[in-house]
Amino acid sequence: ALLAAAAALLCAAAAGPAYTMAEESVTAAARPMREGGETHEFQAEVSRLMDIIINSLYSNKDIFLRELISNGSDAMDKIRFVALTDSDALGEGDAASLDVRIKIDKEKRMLSIRDKGVGMTKKHLVEHLGTIAKSGTAAFLDTMASGGDMSLIGQFGVGFYSVYLVADHVEVVTKHNDDAQYIWESKADGSFVITEDTENEPLGRGTDIRIYLKEEMLEYLEEEKITDLVKRYSEFINFPIYVWTSSESEVEVEIPQEELEEADEGDEGEAIATTRMEKVTTYDWERVNNNKAIWLRSPKDVEEEDYNEFYKSLTGDFQDPLAHTHFVAEGDVEFKAVLFVPKNAPADLLNANLEGEASLKLYVRRVFISDEFHELLPNYLKFIKGLVDSDSLPLNVSREMLQQHSSLKTIKKKLVRKALDMLRKMADEEMYVDEGEEEAEDDDAPMKYSEFWSQYGKAIKLGIIDDSSNRSRLAKLLRFYTSSFPEELTSLEEYVERMKEDQKHIYYLACQSQEECAASPFVEKLIKDGYEVIFFTDAIDEYVMQSMTEFDDKSFQNASKEDMKMGSTDTETAGKIKELYKPLTKWWKDAVDSDELEAVKVSQRLTSSPLAVVTSKYGWSANMERIMKA
């Protein structure tokens, strides 16, 4: 607990300058350490620590800001907790307004991050920022040396050191309620200096981290860069985050008297303006994390409009989503998630592209980690947008390491179940309305699943092929047209309910169009005898049926295959007919004389057509052969 608190104490701030104007030209690398302070040696090989962080974990240097803001948020959580039992701890007025403030000083090449958290005493600075064993780094290095899981770094509280990805020199100005104000500073060269602060303005309480940037890291002195990073990584932090920003505006100013006199001499008799508009640059604190973390609230307390606005903010879409689900997963792995189905499918719906932005954003304790975790959902569900916020995953670790984390597999399994439940609910609401029941909660529900199917039906079919563990769930989401309902989508459950008493199979036929299916000789007898036939018209349907052999204990029967059976058959009569026409069938087989013709048989599936060329039980159907040759 002490270690976790130590990590929480680190945060950022924007306070006064640490050096006089005469020293401003000194670069961060040449900036001298303060004299008169206490010099301490790090109790571990700092270069070894830096190598691990820079080379193995922190390939993305931007995340130093995420780490410091996260630590600042934890520090403010801590002082708020302390204030529950000590009413004076939080203070009054400005000190009680908990926030993070970020300020840029381009002249000094310094980025300042300040919070109003619990702050640190001198003892805390020595133990948690200087003594490696206390910071957890030694334990982390030992774990790595023994072949441990690098993703465990989140348990050791070393996120602060990521600041040296961008800095040559770091100062930590801090004030704890129980101690004086101190300055901790280090160049990550094996030592640090602690000095009692007599040169800066009093913080009151909290921590101010001053980052003197490396020559090649000056991009972090741009307001737009910092603002974008805060919105990307720390948008949903519980506390306000402000950035000291500039803005230009036009103001009316008086024209100097000298200019007025010159104008008066040159243009006699004309009215002379005494004022003009000039551009003025002003600075002020701008809050950059305005969105609320709605996933932390109970679903019953969140309005539909809140979900819609959150979805638009998260994805940049201008339309409301078709559906959403908001849930909390508990057990070995705890996480919160909000998932959305966009109204329109992406152009690359079926492409297994694992590059670029993923469909889900991953957060750990409200801190953005990555939007490149394609592993959170299978490819067929990648159209689903949303976010996952877990307390079970480590914060200070790279995407590559998290991919191997055991918790991700559990999270993925639960996300898939919840996503399919969301789609099932949408489908059920449409079915209830179709049947005249008043079970739908949403007035727009009647058309929602049909709209979903028109956009994402192929993705569900892809899931049946790829995801054997959820195939039965996905089968219930299938929709298609049939011979009985050529203009109305039908589910497999509805088909089974309408089956004839003696029917043992689910009949289907795959063609290029519904019209072709309906006119096919293969289904003449089936339709005449009152059997319903499913019409498959997507190229992917043939592959789907290779993966799905039955539904609800009813096997699928391809009407274009030779082994198709219809109801009960009079074996004796069939045998007599076969013998009667045997000379004809033998003559026909001999006349064709081709290896491509396996047999000529008397058929019971025809009514008006004289013949039909069917496929052997285990061969490609004519439609499948057409697809493969395309």
C-alpha positions in Angstrom: 0.0 0.0 0.0 2.9 2.3 0.8 4.4 1.6 -2.6 1.2 2.3 -4.4 0.8 5.5 -2.4 4.3 6.5 -3.4 3.5 6.2 -7.1 0.3 8.2 -6.5 2.2 11.0 -4.9 4.0 11.9 -8.2 2.2 14.5 -10.3 2.6 17.6 -12.2 2.4 21.3 -11.9 3.0 24.7 -13.3 4.6 27.0 -10.8 7.2 29.8 -10.8 10.7 29.6 -12.4 13.5 27.9 -10.5 16.3 30.0 -11.9 17.0 33.7 -12.5 16.8 35.4 -15.9 20.6 35.2 -16.2 20.4 31.4 -16.1 17.7 31.0 -18.7 20.1 30.4 -21.6 21.5 27.3 -19.8 20.5 24.1 -21.6 18.9 21.3 -19.6 21.9 19.1 -20.1 24.3 21.8 -18.8 22.0 23.0 -16.0 23.9 22.7 -12.7 22.5 20.9 -9.7 21.7 23.1 -6.7 24.4 23.8 -4.2 23.8 23.3 -0.5 21.4 20.4 -1.0 21.7 16.8 0.2 23.2 14.5 -2.5 22.0 10.9 -2.5 23.0 8.0 -4.7 20.4 5.8 -6.3 20.6 2.3 -4.8 20.5 0.5 -8.1 22.0 0.9 -11.6 19.9 3.7 -13.1 21.2 3.1 -16.6 20.0 -0.5 -16.4 16.5 0.8 -15.4 16.5 3.3 -18.2 17.5 0.7 -20.8 14.6 -1.5 -19.8 12.0 1.3 -19.8 13.2 2.9 -23.1 14.0 -0.2 -25.1 11.4 -2.6 -23.9 8.4 -0.7 -22.6 8.3 2.9 -23.7 8.7 2.8 -27.5 6.1 5.6 -27.5 7.6 8.6 -25.7 4.2 10.4 -25.6 3.2 8.3 -22.6 5.4 10.1 -20.1 2.6 12.7 -19.9 0.0 10.0 -19.3 2.1 8.6 -16.4 2.6 11.9 -14.7 -1.1 12.9 -15.0 -2.1 9.5 -13.7 0.2 9.8 -10.7 -1.2 13.3 -10.1 -4.8 12.0 -10.2 -3.8 9.3 -7.7 -2.3 11.9 -5.4 -5.5 13.9 -5.5 -7.5 10.8 -4.7 -5.3 10.2 -1.7 -5.7 13.7 -0.3 -9.5 13.5 -0.8 -9.4 10.2 1.1 -7.4 11.7 3.9 -9.8 14.6 4.2 -12.6 12.2 5.1 -11.1 11.8 8.5 -9.1 15.1 8.7 -11.3 18.0 7.6 -8.3 20.4 7.6 -6.2 18.3 5.2 -7.8 19.6 2.1 -7.7 23.2 3.0 -10.0 25.9 1.7 -10.5 28.0 -1.4 -8.1 27.3 -4.2 -6.3 24.6 -2.4 -9.5 22.6 -2.1 -10.1 22.8 -5.9 -8.3 19.6 -7.0 -7.0 19.8 -10.6 -3.9 19.3 -12.8 -2.4 22.3 -14.5 0.2 22.1 -17.4 2.3 25.1 -18.4 4.9 25.5 -21.2 7.9 27.7 -20.9 9.6 27.9 -24.3 12.4 30.1 -23.2 13.6 27.6 -20.6 12.5 24.6 -22.7 10.5 23.5 -19.7 7.2 21.7 -19.3 5.6 22.1 -15.9 2.9 19.7 -14.6 1.3 20.6 -11.3 -1.3 18.9 -9.1 -2.9 19.7 -5.8 -2.6 16.2 -4.4 -1.2 15.0 -1.1 2.4 16.0 -1.9 5.6 14.4 -0.5 7.7 14.9 2.6 11.5 14.9 2.5 11.4 11.3 3.7 9.0 10.4 0.9 11.3 12.0 -1.7 14.3 9.9 -0.5 12.4 6.7 -0.1 10.1 6.8 -3.2 12.0 8.8 -5.8 15.5 8.0 -4.9 15.9 4.7 -3.1 15.4 2.2 -5.9 14.4 -0.6 -3.5 11.5 1.6 -2.2 10.4 2.6 -5.7 10.0 -1.0 -6.6 12.6 -0.9 -9.4 15.0 -3.3 -7.8 12.1 -5.8 -7.4 11.2 -5.3 -11.0 14.8 -5.9 -12.2 15.1 -9.0 -10.1 11.8 -10.3 -11.5 13.0 -9.7 -15.1 16.4 -11.3 -14.4 14.7 -14.5 -13.3 12.6 -14.6 -16.5 9.4 -13.0 -15.0 6.5 -11.6 -16.9 7.4 -8.1 -18.0 3.7 -7.1 -17.9 4.0 -7.2 -14.1 5.9 -3.8 -14.1 2.6 -2.1 -13.3 2.9 -3.6 -9.8 6.3 -1.8 -9.1 5.4 1.8 -9.5 8.2 2.9 -11.9 6.1 5.0 -14.3 7.6 8.2 -13.0 11.0 7.4 -14.6 9.4 7.5 -18.1 9.9 11.2 -17.8 13.6 10.7 -18.8 12.5 9.6 -22.2 12.1 13.3 -23.0 14.1 15.1 -20.3 17.8 15.7 -19.4 17.0 17.2 -16.1 13.9 16.9 -13.9 12.9 18.9 -10.8 10.1 17.8 -8.4 8.9 20.7 -6.2 6.5 19.3 -3.6 4.8 20.3 -0.4 3.1 17.9 2.1 0.9 19.1 4.9 3.3 17.6 7.5 6.6 19.1 6.1 8.3 22.0 4.5 8.5 22.5 0.7 11.4 20.7 -1.0 13.0 20.3 -4.4 14.1 16.9 -5.7 16.2 17.0 -8.9 18.2 14.5 -10.9 19.8 14.0 -14.3 19.4 10.2 -14.1 23.1 10.0 -13.8 23.2 7.8 -10.6 22.4 10.5 -8.0 19.8 13.1 -6.9 19.8 16.2 -4.8 17.1 17.3 -2.3 17.0 20.9 -1.2 14.6 22.8 1.0 12.8 25.2 -1.3 13.4 28.9 -0.5 13.3 30.2 -4.1 9.8 29.3 -5.4 6.4 30.5 -4.5 4.7 28.3 -1.9 2.6 25.5 -3.4 0.3 25.3 -0.5 0.1 21.6 -1.0 0.8 19.3 -4.0 3.6 18.5 -6.5 5.1 20.4 -9.4 7.2 18.4 -11.8 9.4 20.5 -14.1 10.7 18.8 -17.1 13.7 20.3 -18.9 13.4 18.8 -22.4 16.2 17.2 -24.5 17.2 19.1 -27.6 15.4 16.6 -29.8 12.2 16.7 -27.8 11.1 20.3 -28.3 7.9 19.2 -29.9 6.5 18.9 -26.4 6.7 22.7 -26.1 3.8 23.1 -28.5 0.4 23.8 -27.0 -1.5 21.8 -29.6 0.8 18.7 -29.0 0.2 18.8 -25.3 -3.5 19.4 -25.6 -3.9 16.5 -28.1 -1.9 14.1 -25.8 -4.1 15.0 -22.8 -7.3 14.4 -24.8 -5.8 11.1 -26.1 -4.5 9.6 -22.9 -6.2 11.4 -20.0 -9.6 12.5 -21.3 -11.5 10.7 -18.6 -9.4 11.4 -15.5 -11.7 12.2 -12.6 -10.2 15.7 -12.0 -10.0 18.7 -14.3 -6.9 19.1 -16.4 -6.0 22.6 -17.5 -3.4 23.8 -20.1 -2.0 27.3 -20.2 -3.0 28.3 -23.7 -2.8 31.4 -25.9 -5.5 32.9 -28.1 -5.6 35.8 -30.5 -8.3 38.4 -30.5 -8.9 41.8 -32.1 -9.3 44.7 -29.7 -9.9 48.4 -30.4 -7.0 50.6 -29.4 -6.4 54.3 -29.6 -4.1 55.6 -32.3 -1.0 57.3 -30.8 -1.0 61.1 -30.9 2.0 61.3 -33.1 0.3 59.2 -35.8 -2.8 61.3 -35.5 -0.8 64.5 -36.1 0.9 63.1 -39.1 -2.4 62.0 -40.6 -3.9 65.4 -39.9 -1.1 67.1 -41.8 -1.5 64.9 -44.8 -5.2 64.8 -45.2 -6.7 68.2 -44.3 -10.5 68.4 -44.2 -11.1 64.7 -43.9 -12.3 63.0 -40.8 -9.5 61.1 -39.1 -10.2 57.9 -37.1 -8.8 58.0 -33.6 -9.0 54.2 -33.0 -8.0 51.0 -34.9 -8.3 47.2 -34.4 -5.2 45.3 -33.4 -4.5 41.6 -32.8 -3.6 40.8 -29.2 -2.4 37.5 -27.7 -3.9 36.6 -24.4 -3.2 33.6 -22.1 -5.6 31.7 -19.9 -6.2 28.2 -18.4 -8.3 26.0 -20.7 -9.8 22.8 -19.5 -9.1 20.0 -22.0 -10.8 16.9 -20.5 -14.5 17.8 -20.7 -15.9 14.4 -21.4 -17.4 12.3 -18.5 -16.4 8.7 -18.0 -20.0 7.4 -18.3 -18.9 3.8 -18.0 -18.1 4.4 -14.3 -21.8 5.2 -13.6 -24.6 2.7 -13.2 -26.3 1.9 -16.5 -29.7 2.8 -15.0 -28.4 6.3 -14.3 -27.3 7.0 -17.8 -29.8 8.5 -20.3 -30.0 7.3 -23.9 -28.9 10.8 -25.1 -25.8 10.5 -22.9 -24.8 7.3 -24.6 -25.4 8.8 -28.0 -23.3 11.8 -27.3 -20.6 9.7 -25.7 -20.5 7.5 -28.8 -20.1 10.5 -31.1 -17.3 11.9 -29.0 -15.5 8.6 -28.9 -15.8 7.7 -32.6 -16.3 11.0 -34.4 -19.4 9.6 -36.0 -22.3 12.1 -36.5 -25.1 9.5 -36.4 -26.5 7.8 -33.3 -25.5 4.2 -32.9 -28.0 1.3 -33.7 -27.5 -0.3 -30.2 -25.3 -0.2 -27.2 -24.5 -2.3 -24.1 -23.0 -1.1 -20.8 -21.8 -3.7 -18.3 -19.4 -4.5 -15.4 -17.6 -7.8 -15.5 -16.6 -9.3 -12.2 -14.6 -12.3 -11.1 -10.9 -13.1 -11.7 -10.7 -10.2 -14.1 -12.8 -7.1 -13.4 -13.5 -4.5 -16.0 -16.2 -2.1 -17.3 -17.1 -1.7 -20.9 -19.5 0.2 -23.2 -20.0 -1.3 -26.7 -21.8 0.4 -29.6 -23.0 -0.8 -33.0 -22.5 2.0 -35.6 -25.4 2.7 -38.0 -23.3 2.1 -41.1 -20.8 -0.7 -41.8 -17.2 0.2 -42.7 -16.0 -0.3 -46.3 -13.5 -3.0 -45.1 -16.0 -5.0 -43.0 -14.6 -8.4 -44.0 -11.0 -7.5 -44.4 -8.7 -8.9 -41.7 -6.7 -5.7 -41.4 -4.8 -5.6 -38.1 -3.0 -2.3 -38.8 -4.0 1.1 -37.5 -6.7 1.9 -35.0 -8.7 -0.9 -33.5 -12.5 -0.8 -32.8 -12.1 -0.7 -29.0 -10.0 1.7 -26.9 -8.3 0.1 -23.9 -8.1 2.0 -20.6 -6.6 1.0 -17.3 -8.1 2.8 -14.3 -9.5 5.5 -16.6 -6.1 6.1 -18.3 -5.9 5.5 -22.0 -3.5 2.7 -22.9 -4.0 2.0 -26.6 -6.4 1.9 -29.5 -4.3 -0.7 -31.3 -5.5 -3.8 -29.4 -7.1 -5.8 -32.2 -7.0 -8.8 -30.0 -9.9 -7.6 -27.8 -12.5 -8.7 -30.4 -12.5 -11.3 -33.2 -12.3 -10.0 -36.7 -16.0 -10.6 -37.5 -16.9 -8.3 -34.6 -14.4 -5.5 -35.4 -17.2 -3.2 -36.5 -18.3 -2.8 -32.8 -17.0 0.4 -31.3 -16.4 1.3 -27.6 -14.0 1.0 -24.8 -12.8 -1.3 -22.0 -11.6 0.0 -18.7 -9.8 -2.6 -16.5 -8.4 -2.5 -13.0 -6.8 -5.9 -13.5 -4.2 -4.9 -16.2 -0.9 -3.2 -15.5 -0.7 0.5 -16.5 3.0 0.9 -17.1 3.6 -1.5 -19.9 3.7 -1.6 -23.7 1.1 -2.9 -26.1 3.4 -5.8 -27.1 3.6 -7.0 -23.5 -0.1 -6.6 -22.8 -0.9 -8.8 -25.8 0.6 -11.8 -23.9 -1.2 -10.9 -20.6 -3.5 -13.7 -19.5 -6.2 -11.3 -18.5 -6.7 -10.2 -22.1 -8.0 -13.7 -23.0 -10.6 -13.5 -20.3 -11.6 -10.0 -21.3 -12.0 -11.0 -24.9 -14.2 -14.0 -24.0 -16.6 -11.8 -21.9 -16.6 -9.0 -24.5 -17.7 -11.5 -27.3 -20.5 -12.9 -25.1 -21.8 -9.4 -24.2 -21.6 -8.2 -27.8 -23.6 -11.2 -29.0 -26.1 -10.7 -26.2 -26.5 -7.1 -27.4 -27.2 -8.3 -31.0 -29.5 -11.0 -29.7 -31.5 -8.5 -27.7 -32.0 -6.3 -30.7 -33.1 -9.3 -32.8 -35.5 -10.5 -30.1 -37.2 -7.1 -29.8 -37.9 -7.1 -33.5 -39.3 -10.6 -33.4 -41.6 -9.8 -30.4 -43.0 -6.8 -32.4 -43.5 -8.9 -35.5 -45.5 -11.4 -33.4 -47.7 -8.6 -31.9 -46.2 -8.7 -28.4 -45.3 -5.6 -26.5 -41.9 -6.6 -25.3 -39.7 -4.1 -27.1 -38.4 -1.4 -24.8 -37.4 0.9 -27.7 -40.1 2.3 -30.1 -37.5 2.2 -32.9 -36.8 -1.5 -32.2 -39.0 -3.0 -35.0 -36.6 -1.9 -37.8 -33.3 -2.0 -35.9 -32.2 -5.6 -36.4 -33.3 -5.6 -40.1 -31.2 -2.5 -40.5 -28.3 -4.1 -38.7 -28.6 -7.2 -40.9 -28.5 -5.2 -44.1 -25.2 -3.6 -42.9 -23.5 -6.4 -41.0 -25.1 -9.7 -42.1 -21.9 -10.9 -43.9 -19.9 -10.3 -40.6 -22.2 -12.6 -38.7 -21.8 -15.3 -41.4 -18.0 -14.9 -41.2 -18.3 -15.5 -37.5 -20.1 -18.8 -38.0 -17.1 -19.9 -40.2 -14.4 -18.6 -37.8 -15.8 -18.9 -34.3 -16.8 -22.5 -33.5 -17.2 -21.8 -29.8 -20.0 -19.3 -30.4 -21.5 -20.9 -33.6 -24.8 -21.8 -31.9 -25.3 -18.2 -30.7 -24.4 -16.7 -34.1 -26.8 -19.1 -35.9 -29.7 -17.6 -34.0 -28.7 -14.2 -35.5 -28.8 -15.4 -39.1 -31.5 -13.9 -41.3 -32.6 -14.9 -44.8 -35.5 -15.0 -47.3 -37.4 -18.2 -48.0 -39.8 -19.7 -50.5 -42.7 -18.9 -48.1 -41.5 -15.4 -47.2 -39.6 -14.0 -50.2 -40.0 -10.4 -49.0 -39.6 -10.8 -45.2 -36.4 -11.8 -43.3 -36.7 -15.1 -41.4 -34.6 -16.6 -38.6 -33.7 -20.3 -38.2 -35.8 -20.4 -35.0 -38.9 -19.2 -37.0 -38.2 -21.7 -39.8 -38.0 -24.6 -37.3 -41.3 -23.5 -35.7 -43.0 -23.7 -39.1 -41.6 -27.1 -40.2 -44.0 -29.8 -41.2 -44.6 -32.6 -38.7 -42.8 -35.2 -40.9 -40.0 -32.8 -41.8 -36.5 -33.9 -40.6 -34.3 -31.5 -42.5 -33.9 -27.8 -43.0 -33.9 -27.3 -46.8 -31.9 -24.6 -48.6 -30.6 -23.7 -52.0 -27.8 -21.4 -52.9 -28.1 -19.3 -56.1 -27.2 -15.9 -57.5 -30.6 -14.4 -56.8 -34.0 -15.2 -55.1 -35.7 -15.4 -58.5 -33.2 -18.0 -59.7 -33.7 -20.1 -56.5 -37.5 -19.9 -56.8 -37.4 -21.0 -60.5 -34.9 -23.8 -59.9 -36.0 -27.4 -60.7 -34.3 -28.5 -57.5 -37.1 -27.1 -55.4 -40.2 -27.8 -57.5 -41.4 -30.8 -55.6 -40.4 -29.3 -52.2 -42.4 -26.1 -52.7 -45.4 -28.0 -54.2 -45.6 -30.3 -51.2 -45.5 -27.3 -48.8 -41.9 -27.5 -47.6 -40.2 -24.2 -46.9 -36.8 -23.6 -48.7 -34.2 -21.1 -47.5 -32.8 -19.0 -50.4 -29.1 -18.2 -49.9 -27.8 -15.6 -52.4 -24.5 -14.4 -50.9 -21.3 -16.0 -52.1 -20.2 -16.5 -48.4 -23.4 -18.6 -47.7 -21.9 -21.8 -49.3 -18.9 -21.5 -46.9 -21.2 -20.9 -44.0 -23.1 -24.2 -44.7 -19.9 -26.1 -44.8 -19.3 -25.0 -41.1 -22.9 -25.4 -39.9 -24.3 -28.9 -40.3 -27.4 -28.6 -38.0 -29.6 -26.3 -36.0 -31.8 -27.3 -33.1 -31.2 -31.0 -33.8 -32.3 -30.5 -37.4 -29.7 -31.2 -40.1 -29.3 -29.0 -43.2 -30.1 -30.4 -46.6 -28.8 -28.8 -49.8 -31.6 -29.2 -52.4 -29.1 -29.3 -55.2 -27.4 -32.5 -53.8 -28.2 -36.1 -54.8 -28.9 -37.2 -51.3 -31.9 -34.9 -50.7 -34.8 -36.7 -48.9 -38.3 -35.4 -48.6 -40.6 -36.6 -45.9 -41.5 -40.4 -45.9 -40.7 -42.4 -49.0 -42.5 -45.5 -50.2 -39.5 -47.8 -50.7 -41.4 -50.5 -52.6 -42.9 -48.1 -55.1 -39.6 -46.3 -55.6 -37.9 -49.7 -56.3 -40.5 -50.6 -58.9 -40.2 -47.2 -60.7 -36.4 -47.6 -60.7 -36.6 -51.0 -62.3 -39.2 -49.8 -64.8 -36.9 -47.0 -66.1 -33.7 -48.9 -65.8 -33.2 -49.4 -69.5 -33.7 -45.6 -70.1 -31.2 -44.6 -67.3 -28.6 -47.1 -68.5 -29.0 -46.0 -72.1 -28.6 -42.3 -71.1 -25.5 -43.0 -69.0 -23.9 -44.9 -71.9 -24.9 -42.3 -74.4 -23.2 -39.5 -72.5 -20.1 -41.6 -71.8 -18.3 -39.1 -69.6 -16.5 -39.4 -66.3 -18.2 -36.2 -65.2 -21.6 -38.0 -65.2 -21.7 -40.3 -62.2 -25.2 -41.7 -62.6 -28.6 -41.2 -64.2 -31.5 -41.7 -61.7 -35.3 -41.4 -61.6 -36.0 -38.4 -59.4 -38.9 -37.6 -57.0 -37.9 -33.9 -56.7 -39.3 -32.8 -60.1 -42.8 -31.8 -61.1 -42.7 -29.9 -64.4 -39.1 -30.0 -65.4 -37.9 -33.1 -67.4 -34.6 -33.4 -65.6 -32.1 -31.7 -63.3 -28.3 -32.1 -63.0 -27.5 -32.5 -59.3 -24.2 -32.7 -57.4 -22.9 -35.7 -55.6 -23.2 -35.7 -51.8 -19.6 -34.6 -51.2 -19.0 -32.6 -54.3 -19.2 -28.9 -55.0 -22.6 -27.6 -56.0 -22.9 -25.8 -59.3 -23.2 -22.5 -57.5 -20.0 -23.2 -55.5 -18.1 -24.1 -58.6 -19.3 -20.8 -60.2 -18.0 -19.0 -57.1 -14.6 -20.7 -57.2 -14.1 -20.0 -60.9 -15.1 -16.3 -60.5 
